[in-house]
Each structure stands twice: as C-alpha cells, then as structure tokens.
Amino acid sequence: MTSRQVVYLVLAGIGLSVTWYFNLQWMAETGAGIDFVAFFRDGYLNSASTSLTNDLLVGCVTFLVFSFVEARRLGMQHWWVWPLLTFGIAFAFAFPLFLYFRDRRIEVIGQRSGSR
C-alpha cells in the first residue's frame, strides 16, 4: 500500500467519523431519526448553511460524473456503489474511498502492462 493510499483511507475514516458524529447529534436533537427530507431542509436554514449545502451538492455531482467516467475508463466494477455511499453515508467518505480504489486499479493496470 502506498503512502497516498494510506492518506486516502485515513481521509475516508475522518470523513465518516466527523460527518456521522454530527448526523447522530442532529438525529438526537431533532428526534427525526433518519429523515433525509428534514435533514436536507435543515441544510437551508440560513445563508451560511445554504451556501455550504449548495457547495456540497455541486461537489457531489461533480464527483459522481468524474467517478462514472473514471470507473468506465479504468474498468472498475460496481460504479453504482459511489452514489449510494455519497448520499447514503457521506461525500467526505465516498470521495477519498473512491480515490483509494482508483489508485489501486491504476496500479493493477500498470502491473499488467509492465508484465507484457
């Protein structure tokens, strides 16, 4: 495993931890449980949260386009998992995890072409 891959995995772990800590806090505060509509609505409570929510949405859509194109280009299977992880878990988790798997796939392709 390369140092870059370690960084990607650490960032995915941090992305999972810091987002879900606050997701669970929100669920406890609102009593809403896993209510995506209420959670999304609360992302638009004021100008600051609206800016961050819109920034995140554009980043997510950009990542999904990129991940789809890269997954096809590199022959990565199960692309459908990235939208699920992005919107079901966290973008801050899915993006670095995708980069980790992308990096591993590039290594495999490089090893195959180097062995010819």
Protein Blocks (a to p, Z undefined) as FASTA:
>chain_A
ZZklmmmmmmmmmmmmmmmmmmmmmmmmnonmpafklmmmmmmmbmklmmmmmmmmmmmm
mmmmmmmmmmmmnopghklmmmmmmmmmomklmmmmmmmmmmmmmmmmmmmmmmZZ
